[in-house]
Amino acid sequence: GSTDARSMQIANAGTAAGCISIPCRYVHSQSETVDAGDVESCIQLLVEILANPIEL
């Protein structure tokens, strides 16, 4: 699958974009399921990434 990041890169002449995906089962359904530990790990990853300046 793809995300909106692809469209952003194309529309904005190469704008830097990234994606962090949380593993899940039954994606795009009423019973989509994730592990709470995976969600917490993604949050911690984002906190670490955003705590430091990003140089392009």
N, C-alpha and C positions, 0 to 999 in steps of 0.2 A: 504494500500500500504506500501511499504518499501522504504528505501533510501540506498545509498552507505555506510552509517554508519554501517549497519549490516555486510557487506562484510569486512569492515576495522577491525571490532572487531574479526571476525573469522580468517582473514588472518594474523593479527598481534598479535596473542596470547593474546587477551583480551585488546587491546588498548582502552583507554577511548574515547568515541565518543558521540556526541550529535547532536540534530537536532532542529532547530527552523523553523517551517513551517508557511507560510503566507496563510491565508484562501483564497481560490479562487473558481471560478466557471468555468466549462467547461475545466478542467485540461487536458493537453496534446492535445489541439485542437488549431486551428488557431485563435479562439476567446476567449482564456483564459482571465479571467477578475479578477482583484483584486481591493480592495479599497485602495486609496492612503493613507488614515489614518492608515490602517493595515500595510502597508509597512513602514511608518514612525515609528509606534510603535515597529515593529521588529528591525528597525535600532537602536532606542533608547535602546531597551533591550540588543542588542549586545554591544553597547557602554558601558552600565553599567556593563555587565558581564566582558568585556575585560579590564575595568579600574582597576580591582582588581586582585591580584594574584589568580590563581586557584590551590588549593591544592588537590592532589589525595590521 
